[in-house]
Amino acid sequence: MTEKYFLGFREVPYEEFQEERAKADEKGYTVAAEREENGYPEYELQNGTVIRGDRQGGFNRMEDGKPKEKWNVGTINEYSQGEATGTGNVAFFMPAE
């Protein structure tokens, strides 16, 4: 089993992933809780920000139940013999640039 690191849809080296994770941790952008809301994946961050997936690979910050600006996700995905296993972990989020 091999792990690959992604910022949004872009694969990055472990070191870059860890640098972004450290920045996210400082701002409270790491995941504190995961849940499903009306069939959508939703994440509450350490600082109380709520992020919801759009079921198309995108994420938005939520405010008063409405999607606001886009955010990117930092994920660790598992691969076996070069193929994605479909499993992985959402580690943190960050505002999209």
Secondary structure as UniProt FT lines:
FT   STRAND          2..7
FT   TURN            8..9
FT   STRAND          10..12
FT   HELIX           14..27
FT   STRAND          30..37
FT   TURN            38..39
FT   STRAND          40..45
FT   TURN            46..47
FT   STRAND          50..53
FT   STRAND          59..63
FT   TURN            64..65
FT   STRAND          66..80
FT   TURN            81..82
FT   STRAND          83..95
//
